[in-house]
Amino acid sequence: MVLGFKARHIECEELPYRLRKQVPFAQEFEFVPVSGEYYGKLDELELLILPSAYDRLEIIMEVDRKSRGLAGLFAEALDLDEKVSRFTVANEDIPTMKETINNYIF
């Protein structure tokens, strides 16, 4: 478990045409917090991993925050509790990936 997340679902999915640069499919990883600072704050974290170049990956990360109260109920119904970020990861970024993901979650 990294950052207190556990893999819930992993699949290959067909990409929409607008995301197809090199391949028609990509891996999607769905994680749920089971411990640590995100437990009780997030419902799930999804990562869609796309090859970008020989030594780079493009990551589309969707953070689904846990809803609280009446305002949270409306936010969840309208998908306002979700944040989507997009970033590129190269080989040299691997040692700092934990910090990078933390920065995009908040």
Secondary structure, 3 states (H helix, E strand, C coil): CECCEEEEEEEEEECCHHHCCCCCEEEEEEEEECCCCCCCCEEEEEEEEEEEECCEEEEEEEEEECCCHHHHHHHHHCCCCEEEEEEEEEHHHHHHHHHHHHHHHC
